[in-house]
Amino acid sequence: MAKKEVKKVVLAYSGGLDTSIILKWLQDTYNCEVVTFTADIGQGEEVEPAREKALKLGIKPENIFIEDLREDFVRDYVFPMFRANTIYEGEYLLGTSIARPLIAKRQIEIAKEVGADAVAHGATGKGNDQVRFEIGYLSLNPDIKIIAPWREWDLNSREKLLNFAKEHNIPIQKHGKKSPYSMDANLLHISYEGGILEDPNNEPEEDMWRWTNSPESAPNEPEYIEIEYEKGDPVAINGEKLTPAKLLTKLNEYGNKHGIGRVDIVENRFVGMKSRGCYETPGGTIMLKAHRAIESITLDREEAHLKDKLMPKYAELIYNGFWFSPERKMLQAAIDKTQENVNGTVRLKLYKGNVIVVGRKSPNSLFAKEFSTFEEDRVYNQKDAEGFIKLNALRFIIEGYVRKNKNKG
């Protein structure tokens, strides 16, 4: 892309050192107007300082967008994903993956509002996020220009980045000891990569974990909670109705307290390499267990089994950045249809890293005690099972019969 083609760019801006360097680099390299967009999706950091930093770097006040998207994030992205009981490669609850389409969507909307012809992000050329952001951008606006500085510049070391910052008077703030890990956080999770984790045989250090108590130091007494569901989404905890973001925040507090939601995995990145990461997803881990419990009494067997077969593909689409694809929307429509009767309450026991289902009830329950009881009943004729078994075994009976007769000949 010729540098002169870009007149105005919307940058996904955290206010940290890397994106502040990108901001200045865009101004110098592309000689374009820069608009900054900072999203609060529950990462646990103050976002308003990003405004001051952007102003110091010459951004006009009207070109600074700082928005609280926590409710949008949980309602429109996290909850739909959890209706599918989504897990990537058996363990990852997709905390980073599910945040990217929201940021990409809002960037494209802002670009339209301000008349920008380009968007930019700070993802590296090795990771999944570059794919997620850019497929998202192009899905929403195929004409948008995309700038990915990490694939263009020669600032390929920490020393070069710090020198660039010093040369251009970009403030380098130090808050005590710097974490050796690359981290990403939002209301659903926090992730850790790099450092000693690059050897998959190294155990994570205890002081790496930012949110959760270790299971060993979690309370010695279990705690019981009840989660109420309406059409597959959690709506209340212990009888208290909560907004989506407040509900997830509350579940995070329970999970953090009881050491719930830590995972250590090696995952297969879309770009090709394996990556070792550690994640804390306390509230999401509780939600997944509760949702499967309420589904267990409200979904038909074949409906539930087919949904489980679709889930790995759905998870892969989200992980790889295809949230806005027609196939993800198609699967979402099917998943959401299954949730019409997923209503009721699940009772859970939280104890030292464990989420234990101890009860579930629903006005739409398909559990019929009169059929499943081990006591005497008047609705099920056990003799019917004989014909059912023989019909299901018929192909084996035929095969044995044919082989037996062939051997006689």
N, C-alpha and C positions, 0 to 999 in steps of 0.2 A: 504493500500500500504506500503510495506516495505521501510524504508527510504533509504536503500542502493541501491535500484533499480534506483534511479534518478542520472544521471551523469551531465546533463546540463539542465537548465530550463530557459525559456523566460518569464520574468515577465512584465506584463502591469504596467508601472511605471510612476506615475505622478510627482514624486520628492517631494511630500508632506510627512508629518510625518508618516502617516499610511503605505504608500507603502515603505518608507525608513526603517521602522521597519520590514516590511515583507521581504525586501531584506536581512537584517542582519539575520533575523530568518531563512530564507531559507538556508543561508550559514552555520549557526550553526546546524540546525536541520537535514538537508539533506546532509550536507558536500558535496555540489555540486557546480559546476560552475554556476554563474548567469549571464544572458544576460538581459539587460533592454531595453524596448521599450516604447518610449514616443511619442504619437500621437498628433499633433496639428490639431484639428478639429474645431478651432475657439472658444475655451473656454475663450479667452480673457486674458490669462495669458502667461507670458514668459515661453517658454519650455526649453530654453538653460540652465538655472540654474540646471535643472535635470542632465545635464552632469557632472557638477562640484560635485554635491552631490553623484552621482554614483561613480565617481573617488575616492572621499574621503572614500567611503565605500568599496574600494578595487576592483571595477569592472575595467577590462581591457578596454582600449580605443576602441579596435576593437569589444568589446561586448556591446557597447552603441549605440543604434539606436534611433535617434530623427528625425521624419519625418513630413513634412507639407502635410497633407492629406485633406486640406479644399476643394480643387476642386473635389477630388475623392468622398468625403463625399456628397457634394451637387449634383454632376452630377449622381453618380451611386446609391445613396441611397435615398436622400431627394426627388429629382425630380421624380423618379419612383413611390415613395410612394404618392406624391401629384397628379400624374396622376389619381389616384384612388379616390381623394378627401377623404383621409383616416382620420377618427376620431375614437378613441376608446371610447366607452361608451358615445357617443354624444358630448364630449367636449375636450378630450385630443388629441393633435396633435402629440404625440409619439416622442417628441424630444430626450428623453434619449434612448428609445427602438431602434430607427433607427441607433444610433451611434454604438451600441455594435457589430453588425455583421462585420462592417468594421474593428474595432479593433481586433476582433477574427480572421478574415481572415489574417490580416497582421501579427499577432502573429504566426499563423501556417506557413505562408510563411517564416518568419524569422527563426523559429525553423528548417525548412528544410534547409535553407541556412547555418546555423551554426552547424547543426548536433545535435540539442537538442532533448532530448527524452521526455521533459515535458514542460508544460506551467503553469503559475500561475496568479491569479487575486486577487484583494482586495475586492471583493464583500462579503457582509455579508451573513449569513445563513438564514436571514429572507426575503431578498428582491428578486426582479425579476432578477436582473443583473446576479446573479450566474447561473441562468437557461439560460439566453440569451448567456452569454459567453460560457458556457460548451456545450450547444447544438450546438452552432456554431463551437467550436473546433472539436467535435466528428463528425459533418457533413462533415468537411473538412479533418479530419484525425482520423479515428476510433481507431487507435493504440496509439494515443498520451496519455501520462499520464497527469493528471490534479491535481494541488495542490491548494486547497482552504484554506488558513491559518485560516480564521475565523471559519471554521468548525473543525479545528484541535487543535489550541492552547488554552491556558488558559488565554490569555491576554484579558479578557472579560470586562474590565472597562478602563475608561480614565486614572485613576491613575496607573494601571498596565502598560499601554502603555507608559506613561511618565517615569515611573521608568525604564522600559526596555531601553528606549531611553537614559536616563541618564547613566545607567550602561554600555552601549555600545558606548558612545560618539557620539550619533546621534544628530546632531544639531536641537534644537527646536527654530524655528524662530517665533517671535511674531510681528505681524503687527497691533498694536493698539488693539482695542476691537475685540475679536473673535466673529464671527457670531454665534448665538445660533442655526442656522439651518444647516441641512445637505443639501448641494447644489451640483448640477451637471449642467455644462454649456457646450454648443457647439454653432456652428454658427446658429443652428435652435432655440435654446431655453435656458432658465435657469430655474431650478426647486428648490423648497424649501420644506423641510420636517422637522419634529421634532419641538422642542421647544413648543411654545404655540399652534402650529398647531395640536398637538396631541389631542387637544380637538376640535372636528369639529364645535363647537359652537362659538369658539373664532374668531373674525375678525382679519385678518392679520394686523400687524402694518405697517404704511405707509413707515417707513424707512427700512422695509424688502426688498422692491422691488429695484433691482439694475439697471435695464435697462430703464424702461419706466417712462415717466411722468405720474402722476395721470391724469385721464381724466379731473378732475377739474382744474388742473394747465396747461393743454395743451393749445396751442394757441387758441385764440378766433375767428380766421379766418380759414375757411377750406382751404385745399390745394388739388389741382387736379393733378393726375398723370395718365400716360398711360402705360400699360404693353403690350408688343407684345409677341404673342405666336407662336411657330412653333412645330407642332406635339405634342401638349399638354404641352410643356415645355416653361417657360418664357425665352425670349432671349434678351429683350431690355426694358429699362425704358425711357420714354419720347424721344424715337427715338435713344437712345444711346445703342449700342450693348455691352453686358457685359458677362464675363465668368460666369458660374453658381455661384461660391462662391462670386464674386464681386456683382452679381445681388442680392443675398440674403442679403449680407452686406448692400447694398443700401436700400433695403426694410426694413431692421431692423432699419436703421436710420430714415426713414419716420415713422415707427410704434412707435419707442421710443418717437419721437417728439410729436406725437399726442395721446399718451396714449393708444395704440392699443395692444391687445394680452394678457391681464391679465386674468387668470382663476383660480378659487378656486374649487377644486373637491375632492370628496371621490371616489376612484377607487377600483375595485376588483383585487387584486394581483393574479397572477397565482398560487402562493404557498398557497393561501387560505384566508388570512386575508384582511380586508379592510384597506386602507391607505388614509390619507388626504394629499393632496399636492397642492401647488400653483405653477403656471407656467407663465412665460412670453415668448410668441412666437410671437413677433411683425411682422416680415417679413412673417412668415408662415401663420398668420391670413389673411394678405393681399393677399397672393398667393392663398389661398383656395377660397376666395371670387371671385377673378378675374378668376380663372380656371373654377369655376362653371358657371360664366357668359359667358365665351367664348364657353363652352360646350352647353349652353342653345340654341345657334343658329347654332351649327355645328353637334350635335348628333341627330340621329333619336330618336323618343320618346321611342320605346321599347328598343333600345340600351342603352339609358340613364337610363331607369327604371331598367333594368337588372343589369347594372353596380352598381346602388345604392343598389340593393339587395345583390350583391357580396361583397360590401365594408366592412360590419361588420365582415365577416369571414376573409377577407384580413387583417383588422386592428388587429383582435385577434391573427392572426398568427405572425404578427410583434411584438405585445406587449408580446406575450409568448415566443419569441425567435426562431421562425421557419422560419427565412428569407431564409435560404438555403434549405428549404424543397421542395420536388417536387410539393406539392400542392400550395405553394406560387408562385413558378415559373410558374405553369400552369395558375393561376389567373393573374399573371403579363403579360403573353403572350396575354391573352384575353383583358386585360385592354389596353395594348399597341396597339393592333389592332384597338381599338376604337379611338385612338388618331391620326390616319393618316390624318384626315381632321380638326383637332382642331388647326386651324391657324387663326390669326387675332389679333385685338387690343381691349383691354378693358380700358375704362376710369373710374377712381374712384375718389370719393371725400373722403378725410380723415378729420375727425372732432371729437375731444374729445372722443376717444375710439371707434369710429364707422368707418367702411369701407362701403361706399355706392356706389353701381354701378350706374353710370349715363349714360353709353353708351357702346355699343359693336358693332363691325363690323368684317366681315370675307369674304374673297373671296370664302369660302366654305359654306356660310350661307344657311340654309334651311328655313329661314324666308321669306315667300312670301306675300308681302303686298296685292297683287291682290286677294289672297284668304282670308286673315284675316281682310281686311278693313271693316269698318262699313258703308262706302259709297257704291255707286252703283258699281257692278262689272259684268264682263261678263264670268267668269270662273267657278263660283260655282252656282249650282242650289239648292236653299234652299229647294225645294220640295223633294230632295233626302233624306233629314234628316228624313222624315216621315217613310220610309221603314227601314232605319238604326235603328231608335228607336224601331220600332215594332219587328224587328228581335232580338234585344238585350233584349227585354222584353218578348220574346216568351215563355220562361220557366215559367215566372210568370203568363202569360195568360193561359198556359196549366194547371198549378197548380190550378188556380182559377176555371177553367172550370171543372176539375176533382172533386174538392171538392164540387162545386155547384151541380153537378149531383148526387154525393153520398148522399148529404143531402136530395135531392128530393126522393131518394129511401128509 
